């Protein structure tokens, strides 16, 4: 037989329905086979059931015992305000003797006199005593069940809007002492809607203060009429007693803000600032990396200090850029680049420094270290970067050849790579904040020294300081905020990056990848396509060649390579040399520039492309002038052609006549030109005019001119006579 106990909750079939019946057992009496239960879904008093009926239903599956936790069971008596505790104790003192009188308190005939007697002793009404009894029983006969539920009073979460018949709410205005009719206005549905619209539009979107948003609301939604004065229109507000006060607007605005805190914050400061400054900072990003080398974070920042020139002592230059590469698992600084390349080249230099010897890196800055001080010279399985320098379709070697994946973070979400971002603050706190030439985060005031005049460190000296910081962090910095797991604690691992890295590699393995430095360099270069032409390998408008190409005749017409596209790897900083990559990516050929344009020999790719862009822009600016002149030229040409065609039609010559004696006419034209083009001027050259369409007139003119000038040219006369036959 199923055993039941007091305070158990029985659920009756059907169990899946939303209106399923739940009954709490309040009293058991096996001698008389009766129990008293109360329906938890209804506002009724307890009623009697048979114990056998309930146990049989439990056995047959028509009912079941469930775990049921009431709202008051979730509350802590010790955390209640003193006033609420006094209310509970007062109610308990009045009802205790009656509640303990079971089972008579459950029976209507006995309960009525008890309630009336309790009413006489206390100041409670009968309805209130009934509510207290039901709360006590529904809570499982807990003393805290007598708590008055003020949190349910007034309809929590709903706005109590006035209607036309609602009496004026709130404190009376001071002016009513003088003018009683000016009692003010209740917040009805229309006023409430206008206040919320004003809050959203004027405060959240237009970024006005609440006070200014309130005033703009008045002149927008609470206008009596408009008047014209001095030719201008002005709004007339409703009387003060017919419009809400600022405190009313503030109350509803604050209520809306508290109910929609995240939405209001997003609208007020924007999603970008919310994600950076206001977001919930939960979780542990370090746990994304399961083993060392699985994820490296990479990012850059401008150092908050000015440097001095290494060529002319103490002359200030700019602020360097710092690229940092951090292992997410151990927080080990795997690579640094400090320079002035804020582009893909800067990121590529940081990646190269990550995968190459740190001894040589420090030597280039004049600093000597031991290999064991900074031993890591590997690439990870994945880089996590923002959508900046590494978001480049020209970078194929890093991913396709070296096998290193790149994960891009969404824009304006620096918090998704918070590890490397936090290191920028470490640099400022540990090093930069105490250096000469440091740029303060505070706005410089009048009279404050210019930080540029304080710059004394060169790039090499600053690099030495930063490398020294990285070595200290990797080998000695105790990271108090690092969360050690149980295995680390058991093995006595300290939260020092070097110990975490070594322990992780020993116990869990790693994803580090090592490469030859030349292979690493070549595969970090951006790759674009060029073409083999008879002038050389054409790449970005420049031609290159090499000894192998000349020896094998790549640029000779008919060679199978002619016109073929090839992959070219190049360093944007150097223009006179590029690398041709073989079809399978396993053959590298160095190409040298053919100096066809001496003016651009010493230019980088960026400078050359800028020059080409300027030339192209000038070409576009000049194009309208050229097109206008070309249009005028073509117009004159077309007129000449049309006039010549018209004269030909007027001649009426047949096709046979047109093509007959072409050689003779050519000879005649040549002789005419000789008379005007010879280098020995003669007066006859100025007086002769020939008409091509009339041979007889030409002959007469020549004869006349020859007679006048005593010039005899028998050859021209013979030619004219031949044409006239």
C-alpha positions as CSV (number, residue, x, y, z in Angstrom):
1,X,0.0,0.0,0.0
2,X,1.2,3.5,-0.9
3,X,2.2,5.5,2.2
4,X,1.2,9.1,2.4
5,X,2.4,11.8,4.8
6,X,1.3,15.3,5.9
7,X,2.4,18.1,3.6
8,X,2.8,15.8,0.6
9,X,1.2,17.1,-2.6
10,X,-0.9,14.8,-4.7
11,X,-1.4,15.5,-8.4
12,X,-4.5,13.9,-10.0
13,X,-4.7,12.7,-13.6
14,X,-4.6,13.9,-16.3
15,X,-1.0,15.0,-15.4
16,X,-0.2,16.8,-18.7
17,X,-3.1,19.2,-18.6
18,X,-2.5,22.8,-17.5
19,X,-5.5,22.7,-15.1
20,X,-4.3,19.5,-13.4
21,X,-5.4,19.3,-9.7
22,X,-2.9,19.6,-6.9
23,X,-3.9,18.9,-3.3
24,X,-1.8,19.3,-0.2
25,X,-2.3,16.8,2.6
26,X,-3.0,18.7,5.9
27,X,-4.2,16.0,8.3
28,X,-4.2,12.2,8.5
29,X,-6.3,10.0,10.8
30,X,-5.9,6.3,9.9
31,X,-8.4,5.1,12.6
32,X,-11.3,6.8,10.8
33,X,-9.7,6.5,7.3
34,X,-9.9,10.2,6.7
35,X,-7.6,13.0,5.7
36,X,-8.0,16.7,5.0
37,X,-6.5,18.3,1.9
38,X,-6.6,21.7,0.4
39,X,-6.8,22.5,-3.4
40,X,-3.7,24.6,-4.3
41,X,-5.3,26.0,-7.4
42,X,-8.5,27.3,-5.8
43,X,-9.3,29.8,-3.0
44,X,-11.3,27.2,-1.0
45,X,-11.1,25.8,2.6
46,X,-9.8,22.3,3.2
47,X,-12.1,19.4,2.6
48,X,-12.2,15.7,3.6
49,X,-11.0,12.7,1.6
50,X,-10.6,9.0,2.3
51,X,-7.1,7.7,2.8
52,X,-7.9,4.5,1.0
53,X,-9.2,6.4,-2.0
54,X,-6.0,8.4,-2.3
55,X,-3.7,5.4,-1.8
56,X,-5.7,3.3,-4.3
57,X,-5.4,6.1,-6.9
58,X,-1.7,6.4,-6.2
59,X,-1.3,2.6,-6.7
60,X,-3.4,2.5,-9.9
61,X,-1.6,5.6,-11.4
62,X,-4.6,7.9,-11.3
63,X,-2.7,10.1,-8.9
64,X,1.0,10.7,-8.0
65,X,3.1,12.4,-5.3
66,X,4.9,15.4,-6.7
67,X,7.4,17.9,-5.3
68,X,5.7,21.2,-5.0
69,X,7.4,24.3,-3.7
70,X,5.2,27.3,-2.8
71,X,6.3,30.9,-3.2
72,X,6.8,31.5,0.6
73,X,9.0,28.4,0.8
74,X,11.5,30.3,-1.4
75,X,11.7,33.2,1.1
76,X,14.1,33.5,4.0
77,X,12.5,34.6,7.4
78,X,15.9,36.0,8.5
79,X,16.1,38.3,5.5
80,X,12.7,39.8,5.9
81,X,12.4,43.4,7.1
82,X,11.6,43.8,10.8
83,X,8.2,45.2,10.0
84,X,7.2,42.1,8.1
85,X,8.6,39.9,10.9
86,X,6.4,41.7,13.4
87,X,3.3,41.2,11.2
88,X,4.0,37.5,11.0
89,X,4.5,37.2,14.8
90,X,1.3,39.1,15.5
91,X,-0.8,37.0,13.2
92,X,0.8,33.8,14.6
93,X,0.0,34.8,18.2
94,X,-3.7,35.3,17.3
95,X,-4.1,32.1,15.3
96,X,-1.8,29.7,17.0
97,X,-4.3,28.1,19.4
98,X,-6.9,27.7,16.7
99,X,-4.5,26.3,14.1
100,X,-3.3,23.6,16.5
101,X,-6.9,22.5,17.2
102,X,-7.0,19.9,14.4
103,X,-9.1,18.5,12.9
104,X,-11.9,20.8,14.1
105,X,-10.3,23.8,12.5
106,X,-10.9,22.1,9.1
107,X,-14.6,21.5,9.8
108,X,-16.9,24.4,8.9
109,X,-19.2,24.1,11.9
110,X,-16.3,24.5,14.3
111,X,-14.2,26.9,12.3
112,X,-16.9,29.6,12.2
113,X,-17.0,30.1,16.0
114,X,-13.2,30.0,16.2
115,X,-12.8,32.8,13.6
116,X,-15.4,35.0,15.3
117,X,-13.6,34.5,18.6
118,X,-10.3,35.4,17.1
119,X,-11.9,38.5,15.5
120,X,-13.0,39.6,18.9
121,X,-9.5,39.3,20.3
122,X,-7.7,41.0,17.3
123,X,-8.4,43.9,15.0
124,X,-8.6,41.6,12.0
125,X,-11.7,41.3,9.9
126,X,-13.2,37.8,9.1
127,X,-12.1,38.0,5.4
128,X,-8.6,38.7,6.5
129,X,-8.6,35.8,9.0
130,X,-9.9,33.5,6.3
131,X,-7.0,34.7,4.0
132,X,-4.4,34.0,6.7
133,X,-5.7,30.5,7.4
134,X,-5.7,29.5,3.7
135,X,-2.2,31.0,3.2
136,X,-0.9,29.0,6.2
137,X,-2.4,25.7,4.9
138,X,-1.3,26.2,1.2
139,X,2.3,26.9,2.3
140,X,2.5,23.6,4.0
141,X,1.6,24.9,7.5
142,X,4.7,27.1,7.7
143,X,4.7,30.1,10.0
144,X,6.1,32.3,7.2
145,X,3.0,31.5,5.2
146,X,1.2,34.1,7.2
147,X,3.3,36.8,5.5
148,X,1.2,39.5,3.9
149,X,2.0,39.5,0.1
150,X,2.5,43.2,-0.5
151,X,4.6,42.4,-3.6
152,X,1.4,41.2,-5.3
153,X,-0.5,44.4,-4.4
154,X,-1.4,46.9,-7.0
155,X,-0.9,44.7,-10.0
156,X,2.9,44.6,-10.3
157,X,4.3,45.4,-13.8
158,X,1.1,47.1,-14.9
159,X,0.5,50.9,-15.3
160,X,-2.5,52.2,-13.3
161,X,-3.9,54.7,-15.8
162,X,-6.7,57.0,-14.9
163,X,-10.0,57.3,-16.6
164,X,-12.5,60.2,-16.8
165,X,-14.2,59.1,-13.5
166,X,-10.9,58.6,-11.6
167,X,-10.4,60.9,-8.7
168,X,-7.3,63.1,-8.8
169,X,-4.3,61.1,-7.6
170,X,-1.2,62.1,-5.8
171,X,-0.2,64.9,-3.5
172,X,-2.1,68.2,-3.9
173,X,-0.4,71.1,-5.5
174,X,0.6,74.0,-3.4
175,X,-1.4,76.4,-5.6
176,X,-4.7,74.7,-4.7
177,X,-4.5,76.5,-1.3
178,X,-5.1,79.7,-3.3
179,X,-6.9,78.4,-6.3
180,X,-8.7,75.1,-5.4
181,X,-9.9,74.5,-8.9
182,X,-6.3,73.9,-10.2
183,X,-6.0,70.4,-8.9
184,X,-4.0,69.1,-11.8
185,X,-4.5,66.3,-14.3
186,X,-4.4,62.5,-13.9
187,X,-2.1,60.4,-16.0
188,X,-4.5,58.7,-18.4
189,X,-3.7,56.5,-21.4
190,X,-3.1,59.5,-23.8
191,X,-0.8,61.3,-21.4
192,X,1.1,58.1,-20.6
193,X,1.6,57.3,-24.2
194,X,2.9,60.8,-24.9
195,X,5.3,60.6,-22.0
196,X,6.8,57.3,-23.2
197,X,7.1,58.6,-26.8
198,X,8.9,61.7,-25.5
199,X,11.2,59.6,-23.3
200,X,12.1,57.3,-26.2
201,X,12.4,60.0,-28.9
202,X,13.8,63.0,-27.1
203,X,15.9,61.4,-24.3
204,X,17.1,58.0,-25.8
205,X,17.4,58.9,-29.5
206,X,18.1,62.7,-29.4
207,X,20.2,62.4,-26.3
208,X,18.4,65.2,-24.5
209,X,18.4,65.4,-20.7
210,X,15.2,64.4,-19.0
211,X,14.4,68.0,-18.1
212,X,14.9,69.1,-21.7
213,X,13.0,66.1,-23.0
214,X,10.1,67.0,-20.7
215,X,10.1,70.6,-22.0
216,X,10.2,69.4,-25.6
217,X,7.3,67.1,-24.8
218,X,5.2,70.0,-23.6
219,X,5.7,72.0,-26.7
220,X,5.1,69.0,-28.8
221,X,2.0,67.2,-27.3
222,X,0.5,69.8,-24.9
223,X,-0.3,72.8,-27.1
224,X,-3.5,74.7,-26.7
225,X,-3.2,76.7,-29.9
226,X,-0.8,78.7,-32.0
227,X,-0.6,82.5,-32.3
228,X,1.0,84.8,-34.8
229,X,3.1,87.6,-33.3
230,X,5.4,90.0,-35.3
231,X,5.0,87.8,-38.4
232,X,6.1,84.6,-36.5
233,X,4.1,81.7,-35.1
234,X,4.5,80.7,-31.5
235,X,2.9,77.8,-29.6
236,X,0.7,78.4,-26.6
237,X,0.9,75.7,-23.9
238,X,-2.1,74.3,-22.2
239,X,-2.7,75.7,-18.7
240,X,-0.5,74.2,-16.0
241,X,-3.3,72.3,-14.4
242,X,-4.1,70.6,-17.7
243,X,-0.6,69.2,-18.3
244,X,1.7,66.8,-16.3
245,X,4.5,68.0,-14.0
246,X,8.1,67.1,-14.4
247,X,8.0,64.8,-11.4
248,X,5.2,62.8,-13.1
249,X,7.2,62.5,-16.3
250,X,10.3,61.5,-14.3
251,X,8.4,58.8,-12.4
252,X,7.1,57.1,-15.5
253,X,10.4,57.5,-17.3
254,X,12.3,55.9,-14.5
255,X,9.7,53.1,-14.2
256,X,10.1,52.4,-18.0
257,X,13.9,52.5,-17.7
258,X,13.9,50.0,-14.8
259,X,11.6,47.7,-16.6
260,X,13.6,47.9,-19.9
261,X,17.1,48.5,-18.5
262,X,19.1,46.7,-21.2
263,X,17.0,48.1,-24.1
264,X,17.2,51.7,-22.7
265,X,21.0,51.4,-22.3
266,X,21.4,50.1,-25.8
267,X,19.3,53.0,-27.2
268,X,20.9,55.7,-25.0
269,X,24.6,54.9,-25.4
270,X,24.5,52.6,-28.5
271,X,25.3,48.9,-28.8
272,X,29.0,49.5,-29.4
273,X,29.6,51.4,-26.1
274,X,27.2,49.0,-24.3
275,X,29.2,46.0,-25.3
276,X,32.4,47.6,-24.3
277,X,31.5,49.4,-21.0
278,X,28.1,48.1,-19.7
279,X,27.9,44.5,-20.7
280,X,27.8,41.7,-18.1
281,X,31.4,40.4,-17.7
282,X,30.6,36.8,-17.0
283,X,32.5,33.6,-18.0
284,X,36.2,32.9,-18.4
285,X,37.7,33.4,-21.8
286,X,40.8,31.4,-21.0
287,X,38.8,28.2,-20.9
288,X,38.3,28.4,-24.6
289,X,41.9,27.2,-25.1
290,X,42.1,23.6,-24.0
291,X,45.9,23.2,-24.5
292,X,48.8,25.5,-25.1
293,X,49.2,26.8,-28.7
294,X,45.5,26.2,-29.6
295,X,44.6,29.9,-29.7
296,X,46.8,33.0,-29.9
297,X,45.3,36.4,-29.6
298,X,46.8,39.2,-31.7
299,X,46.1,42.9,-31.7
300,X,47.8,46.3,-31.9
301,X,47.8,49.6,-30.1
302,X,49.6,52.9,-30.4
303,X,52.0,53.4,-27.5
304,X,51.2,56.3,-25.3
305,X,54.7,57.8,-25.6
306,X,56.7,59.7,-28.1
307,X,60.2,58.5,-29.3
308,X,63.3,60.3,-30.4
309,X,65.0,59.9,-33.7
310,X,67.9,57.5,-33.9
311,X,69.7,59.6,-36.6
312,X,69.5,63.1,-34.9
313,X,69.6,62.8,-31.2
314,X,66.7,64.0,-29.1
315,X,64.6,65.1,-32.1
316,X,61.1,63.7,-31.5
317,X,59.4,61.4,-34.0
318,X,56.0,59.8,-33.6
319,X,54.4,57.2,-31.4
320,X,55.2,53.6,-32.2
321,X,52.7,50.8,-32.7
322,X,52.9,47.7,-30.5
323,X,51.6,44.4,-31.9
324,X,51.1,41.7,-29.2
325,X,50.7,38.0,-29.6
326,X,49.4,36.2,-26.4
327,X,48.8,32.5,-25.8
328,X,45.2,32.2,-24.5
329,X,45.9,29.1,-22.4
330,X,48.9,30.3,-20.4
331,X,48.9,34.1,-21.0
332,X,52.4,33.7,-22.3
333,X,53.6,36.6,-24.5
334,X,54.6,34.7,-27.6
335,X,55.5,37.6,-29.9
336,X,56.0,41.3,-30.1
337,X,56.5,43.8,-32.9
338,X,57.4,47.4,-32.1
339,X,57.8,49.9,-35.0
340,X,55.9,52.2,-37.2
341,X,54.2,49.7,-39.6
342,X,50.5,50.0,-38.8
343,X,49.2,47.7,-41.6
344,X,49.3,44.1,-42.6
345,X,53.1,44.3,-42.6
346,X,53.1,45.2,-38.9
347,X,50.9,42.2,-38.1
348,X,53.1,40.0,-40.4
349,X,56.2,41.1,-38.5
350,X,54.5,40.2,-35.2
351,X,53.7,36.8,-36.5
352,X,57.2,36.3,-37.9
353,X,58.7,37.4,-34.5
354,X,56.3,34.9,-32.9
355,X,57.6,32.0,-35.0
356,X,61.3,32.9,-35.0
357,X,64.1,33.1,-32.5
358,X,63.7,35.7,-29.7
359,X,67.4,35.8,-29.2
360,X,67.9,37.3,-32.7
361,X,64.8,39.5,-32.2
362,X,66.4,41.1,-29.1
363,X,69.8,41.3,-30.8
364,X,68.4,43.5,-33.5
365,X,67.6,46.0,-30.8
366,X,71.0,45.7,-29.1
367,X,69.8,43.4,-26.3
368,X,71.4,40.1,-25.3
369,X,69.3,37.4,-23.7
370,X,69.7,33.6,-23.1
371,X,67.5,31.2,-25.2
372,X,65.9,29.8,-22.1
373,X,64.6,33.3,-21.1
374,X,62.2,33.4,-24.1
375,X,62.3,30.0,-25.7
376,X,59.0,29.9,-27.5
377,X,59.4,30.3,-31.3
378,X,56.3,28.6,-32.8
379,X,53.0,29.4,-34.4
380,X,49.6,28.3,-33.0
381,X,46.8,26.3,-34.4
382,X,44.7,29.5,-34.6
383,X,45.0,33.3,-34.5
384,X,42.1,35.3,-33.1
385,X,42.2,38.8,-34.5
386,X,39.8,41.7,-35.1
387,X,38.6,42.7,-38.6
388,X,41.7,44.7,-39.4
389,X,45.1,44.0,-40.9
390,X,44.6,40.2,-41.1
391,X,41.3,40.5,-42.9
392,X,43.0,40.4,-46.2
393,X,42.2,38.1,-49.2
394,X,45.8,38.4,-50.4
395,X,47.1,36.4,-47.5
396,X,47.0,32.8,-48.5
397,X,50.3,31.3,-47.3
398,X,49.6,31.7,-43.6
399,X,46.4,29.6,-43.9
400,X,46.9,27.4,-46.9
401,X,50.6,26.6,-46.6
402,X,51.4,27.0,-42.9
403,X,48.0,25.6,-41.9
404,X,47.3,28.4,-39.3
405,X,43.6,29.3,-39.1
406,X,42.4,32.9,-38.4
407,X,39.3,33.7,-36.5
408,X,37.9,37.1,-36.9
409,X,36.0,38.9,-34.2
410,X,32.9,41.0,-34.9
411,X,33.5,44.8,-35.3
412,X,33.4,46.9,-32.1
413,X,33.7,43.8,-29.9
414,X,37.2,44.2,-28.3
415,X,35.8,42.3,-25.3
416,X,35.8,39.1,-27.3
417,X,39.6,39.1,-27.2
418,X,39.9,40.7,-23.8
419,X,43.2,39.0,-23.0
420,X,45.3,40.9,-25.5
421,X,43.3,44.1,-24.9
422,X,44.1,43.9,-21.2
423,X,47.8,43.7,-21.9
424,X,47.8,47.2,-23.4
425,X,46.9,48.4,-19.9
426,X,49.7,46.3,-18.4
427,X,52.1,48.0,-20.8
428,X,50.9,51.4,-19.7
429,X,51.0,50.6,-16.0
430,X,54.2,48.7,-15.8
431,X,56.4,50.7,-18.3
432,X,55.0,53.5,-20.4
433,X,53.5,55.6,-17.6
434,X,56.9,56.3,-16.2
435,X,58.8,57.0,-19.4
436,X,59.8,60.5,-20.7
437,X,57.5,61.6,-23.5
438,X,54.5,59.7,-22.0
439,X,51.1,60.9,-23.2
440,X,48.7,61.4,-20.3
441,X,45.2,60.1,-20.7
442,X,44.0,63.4,-19.2
443,X,43.5,66.3,-21.5
444,X,46.5,68.6,-21.6
445,X,45.8,72.0,-20.1
446,X,47.2,75.4,-21.0
447,X,50.7,75.7,-19.7
448,X,51.4,71.9,-19.4
449,X,54.6,70.8,-21.2
450,X,54.2,69.2,-24.6
451,X,55.1,65.5,-24.2
452,X,56.9,65.5,-27.6
453,X,59.6,67.8,-26.1
454,X,60.3,65.2,-23.4
455,X,61.0,62.4,-25.8
456,X,64.5,60.9,-25.4
457,X,64.2,57.2,-26.1
458,X,64.9,55.8,-29.5
459,X,62.9,52.9,-31.0
460,X,65.7,50.4,-30.1
461,X,65.8,51.6,-26.5
462,X,62.0,51.5,-26.2
463,X,62.0,48.0,-27.7
464,X,64.5,46.8,-25.2
465,X,62.3,48.0,-22.4
466,X,59.2,46.2,-23.8
467,X,61.1,43.0,-24.5
468,X,62.4,43.1,-20.9
469,X,58.8,43.5,-19.7
470,X,57.7,40.5,-21.8
471,X,60.5,38.3,-20.3
472,X,59.5,39.4,-16.7
473,X,55.9,38.6,-17.4
474,X,56.6,35.2,-18.9
475,X,59.0,34.0,-16.2
476,X,58.1,35.8,-13.0
477,X,54.7,37.4,-13.0
478,X,52.2,35.8,-10.6
479,X,48.8,36.2,-12.2
480,X,46.4,36.4,-9.2
481,X,43.3,36.5,-11.4
482,X,44.2,33.3,-13.3
483,X,41.7,30.4,-12.5
484,X,43.7,27.2,-11.8
485,X,41.9,23.9,-12.3
486,X,41.9,21.0,-9.9
487,X,44.8,19.2,-11.6
488,X,47.0,22.4,-11.6
489,X,46.4,22.8,-7.9
490,X,47.2,19.2,-7.2
491,X,50.5,19.5,-9.1
492,X,51.4,22.7,-7.3
493,X,51.4,24.8,-10.4
494,X,51.8,28.6,-9.9
495,X,49.8,31.0,-12.1
496,X,53.0,32.1,-13.9
497,X,52.9,32.0,-17.7
498,X,56.0,29.9,-18.1
499,X,54.9,27.3,-15.5
500,X,51.4,27.1,-17.0
501,X,52.9,26.7,-20.5
502,X,55.3,23.9,-19.4
503,X,52.7,22.1,-17.3
504,X,50.1,22.3,-20.1
505,X,52.6,21.0,-22.7
506,X,53.6,18.1,-20.4
507,X,50.2,17.1,-19.2
508,X,47.9,18.0,-22.1
509,X,50.1,18.3,-25.1
510,X,50.2,21.4,-27.4
511,X,49.4,22.6,-30.9
512,X,52.7,24.5,-31.6
513,X,54.1,24.5,-35.1
514,X,57.7,25.3,-36.0
515,X,58.9,26.5,-39.5
516,X,62.1,27.5,-41.2
517,X,62.5,31.2,-41.0
518,X,62.7,31.6,-44.8
519,X,59.6,29.6,-45.3
520,X,57.9,31.6,-42.6
521,X,58.9,34.9,-44.3
522,X,57.7,33.9,-47.8
523,X,54.4,32.6,-46.6
524,X,53.6,35.8,-44.7
525,X,53.9,37.9,-47.8
526,X,50.7,38.9,-49.6
527,X,50.2,37.2,-52.9
528,X,48.7,38.5,-56.1
529,X,48.7,37.5,-59.7
530,X,51.0,38.7,-62.5
531,X,51.4,37.8,-66.2
532,X,54.3,36.8,-68.5
533,X,54.6,39.1,-71.4
534,X,57.2,39.8,-74.1
535,X,58.4,42.8,-71.9
536,X,58.9,40.6,-68.8
537,X,56.8,39.4,-65.9
538,X,54.2,42.2,-65.5
539,X,53.1,42.8,-62.0
540,X,51.2,45.9,-60.8
541,X,52.2,47.8,-64.0
542,X,55.9,47.0,-63.5
543,X,58.0,44.4,-65.3
544,X,60.4,41.9,-63.8
545,X,62.8,39.2,-65.0
546,X,65.4,36.8,-63.8
547,X,68.3,34.8,-65.1
548,X,66.2,31.6,-65.5
549,X,63.5,33.5,-67.5
550,X,66.1,34.9,-69.9
551,X,67.8,31.5,-70.2
552,X,64.6,29.6,-71.0
553,X,63.2,32.3,-73.2
554,X,60.0,33.1,-71.3
555,X,59.5,36.4,-73.0
556,X,60.1,35.2,-76.6
557,X,57.1,35.1,-78.9
558,X,55.8,31.5,-79.3
559,X,57.0,30.3,-75.9
560,X,54.2,28.3,-74.1
561,X,54.6,30.5,-71.0
562,X,53.7,33.6,-72.9
563,X,50.5,35.2,-71.5
564,X,50.3,32.8,-68.6
565,X,49.2,34.0,-65.1
566,X,51.6,33.5,-62.2
567,X,51.5,34.0,-58.5
568,X,53.7,36.8,-57.1
569,X,54.6,37.2,-53.4
570,X,55.8,40.7,-52.6
571,X,56.8,42.9,-49.7
572,X,54.9,46.2,-49.8
573,X,58.0,47.9,-48.4
574,X,60.3,46.8,-51.3
575,X,59.5,47.3,-54.9
576,X,62.5,46.3,-56.9
577,X,62.3,42.6,-55.9
578,X,59.4,40.1,-55.8
579,X,59.1,36.3,-55.6
580,X,57.5,34.1,-58.2
581,X,55.7,31.1,-56.7
582,X,55.6,27.9,-58.6
583,X,52.3,26.2,-59.6
584,X,52.4,23.8,-56.7
585,X,53.7,26.3,-54.2
586,X,57.0,24.4,-53.9
587,X,59.3,26.5,-56.1
588,X,60.3,30.1,-55.4
589,X,62.1,32.3,-58.0
590,X,63.5,35.7,-57.1
591,X,62.6,38.4,-59.7
592,X,64.3,41.7,-60.2
593,X,62.6,44.9,-61.6
594,X,63.5,46.0,-65.1
595,X,64.3,49.7,-64.6
596,X,62.0,51.0,-67.4
597,X,60.9,54.0,-65.3
598,X,63.9,55.6,-63.4
599,X,61.6,58.0,-61.6
600,X,60.0,55.2,-59.5
601,X,63.0,53.0,-58.8
602,X,63.4,54.1,-55.2
603,X,59.6,54.0,-54.4
604,X,57.8,51.5,-52.3
605,X,54.7,49.7,-53.5
606,X,52.5,52.1,-51.5
607,X,54.3,55.1,-52.9
608,X,54.2,53.7,-56.5
609,X,50.5,53.0,-56.2
610,X,49.9,56.4,-54.8
611,X,51.8,58.0,-57.8
612,X,49.7,55.9,-60.2
613,X,46.6,56.9,-58.4
614,X,47.5,60.6,-58.6
615,X,48.3,60.2,-62.3
616,X,45.0,58.5,-62.8
617,X,43.2,61.2,-61.0
618,X,44.9,63.9,-63.1
619,X,44.0,61.8,-66.2
620,X,40.4,61.9,-65.1
621,X,40.5,65.6,-64.5
622,X,42.0,66.3,-68.0
623,X,39.6,63.9,-69.8
624,X,36.8,66.5,-70.4
625,X,39.3,68.9,-72.0
626,X,40.6,66.1,-74.3
627,X,37.1,65.0,-75.2
628,X,36.0,68.5,-76.0
629,X,39.0,69.1,-78.3
630,X,38.5,65.7,-79.9
631,X,34.8,66.5,-80.6
632,X,35.8,69.8,-82.3
633,X,38.5,68.0,-84.4
634,X,36.0,65.3,-85.5
635,X,33.4,68.0,-86.3
636,X,35.9,69.9,-88.6
637,X,37.0,66.6,-90.3
638,X,33.4,65.6,-91.0
639,X,32.7,69.1,-92.5
640,X,35.7,68.8,-94.8
641,X,34.7,65.3,-95.9
642,X,31.0,66.3,-96.5
643,X,32.1,69.4,-98.6
644,X,34.5,67.3,-100.7
645,X,31.7,64.7,-101.3
646,X,29.4,67.5,-102.4
647,X,32.0,68.9,-104.9
648,X,32.5,65.4,-106.3
649,X,28.8,65.0,-106.9
650,X,28.7,68.3,-108.7
651,X,31.5,67.3,-111.1
652,X,29.2,64.6,-112.7
653,X,32.2,62.4,-113.6
654,X,31.6,58.7,-114.3
655,X,33.4,55.9,-112.5
656,X,35.5,55.1,-115.6
657,X,36.6,58.7,-115.9
658,X,37.4,58.8,-112.1
659,X,39.9,55.9,-112.2
660,X,41.4,56.7,-115.6
661,X,44.9,58.2,-115.7
662,X,45.5,58.0,-112.0
663,X,49.3,57.8,-112.4
664,X,49.3,60.9,-114.6
665,X,47.2,62.9,-112.2
666,X,49.5,61.8,-109.4
667,X,52.6,63.1,-111.3
668,X,50.8,66.4,-111.9
669,X,50.0,66.8,-108.2
670,X,53.6,66.1,-107.3
671,X,54.9,68.7,-109.7
672,X,52.4,71.2,-108.3
673,X,53.7,70.5,-104.8
674,X,57.3,71.0,-105.9
675,X,56.5,74.5,-107.1
676,X,55.4,75.4,-103.5
677,X,57.5,73.2,-101.4
678,X,61.0,73.6,-102.8
679,X,63.7,75.1,-100.5
680,X,64.8,77.7,-103.1
681,X,62.0,80.4,-103.1
682,X,60.9,81.8,-106.4
683,X,58.3,84.5,-107.2
684,X,56.5,82.0,-109.3
685,X,55.7,79.9,-106.3
686,X,53.6,82.7,-104.8
687,X,51.5,83.3,-108.0
688,X,50.7,79.8,-109.2
689,X,47.3,78.4,-108.3
690,X,46.1,75.1,-109.8
691,X,42.5,73.9,-110.1
692,X,42.3,70.1,-110.0
693,X,38.9,69.8,-111.5
694,X,39.6,71.8,-114.8
695,X,42.7,70.8,-116.8
696,X,42.0,73.4,-119.5
697,X,41.9,76.3,-117.0
698,X,45.0,75.0,-115.3
699,X,46.8,75.0,-118.7
700,X,45.8,78.5,-119.5
701,X,46.8,79.8,-116.1
702,X,50.2,78.1,-116.3
703,X,50.7,79.4,-119.8
704,X,49.8,83.0,-118.6
705,X,52.0,82.8,-115.5
706,X,54.8,81.3,-117.5
707,X,54.6,84.1,-120.0
708,X,54.4,86.8,-117.4
709,X,57.3,85.4,-115.4
710,X,59.3,84.2,-118.4
711,X,59.3,80.8,-116.9
712,X,59.3,77.8,-119.2
713,X,58.2,74.4,-117.6
714,X,57.7,72.1,-120.5
715,X,57.2,69.1,-118.2
716,X,54.1,70.5,-116.5
717,X,52.7,71.6,-119.9
718,X,53.2,68.2,-121.3
719,X,51.4,66.6,-118.3
720,X,48.5,69.0,-118.7
721,X,48.3,68.3,-122.4
722,X,48.3,64.6,-121.8
723,X,45.4,64.9,-119.3
724,X,43.4,67.0,-121.7
725,X,43.5,64.4,-124.5
